[in-house]
Amino acid sequence: MVLSRQHKLLIISLVLYWPSLFVLAHVPIPGLIRQAGVSDKSLHFLSYMILAVLFWSAINPHTKVNWRKATVWWMLILVIWYGVIDEWLQSFVIGRSADIRDFLADIAGTLAGLAILTVLSSWPAFLIITCTTIFTLTNFSGANWINVMPVTNIAFDFFAYTFLTILWIQYLRISFLFRAPEPKWFLAAMLPPMAFLLTVKLGSLIFDKDVAVLDIIVSTIGIAIIVTTTGVIALSHQRTAKTQELSTAKS
């Protein structure tokens, strides 16, 4: 069976994400996380929601979850047992402990991920989860990231919105066959990530979090870099294809 580029990307993402999740769960909690005051349960929920979506998408990249099929139940059982073993092993790590509440957050995150995939296919599901993660980490931490970790906060904003824009452009290409460098494409690629950025910052004001103009500028730069780079590469490919067509026609 020949795998598509998207399917290969999903498999690679799962192969990289799952071991990384395991390692991060079995080292002492970093001081930066403690300083930020991010809810441990929220991190468990988000981590397993991402795991569930990646796992299912790597197996069935073009299929929504069907609860009548055995595949989803076998996957759910496997993730649950992984969560049990994961919590048990954490009891041997300094500064960590086995916590039934963490395990319940793991299960809730897994079920939430599968519930999203029941309604949506992989790419829109990734978009929703990415947006949820960005909004949660930005606005539901116990401390103001800007004050506690200004450099980390700027880096997070840049890479988070860069990644979100990559996913959005991929979604445009797959779902709407909307490709660069059509003029309307630039607006379609740029405006939704920008609108989400403003929504997150508005949420910060509502939840009494500090909003720095520099964060908005850095995030906008990240979005613009991805959109511009994608457009330039597409334009270059388009010109190369036209040149080859002209060469073929002359010969």
Secondary structure, 3 states (H helix, E strand, C coil): CCCCHHHHHHHHHHHHHHHHHHHHHCCCCCHHHHHHCCCHHHHHHHHHHHHHHHHHHHHCCCCCCCCCCHHHHHHHHHHHHHHHHHHHHHCCCCCCCCCHHHHHHHHHHHHHHHHHHHHCCHHHHHHHHHHHHHHHHHHCCCCCHHHHCHHHHHHHHHHHHHHHHHHHHHHHHHHCCCCCCCHHHHHHHHHHHHHHHHHHHHHHHHCCCCCCHHHHHHHHHHHHHHHHHHHHHHHHHHHHHHHHHHHHHHC
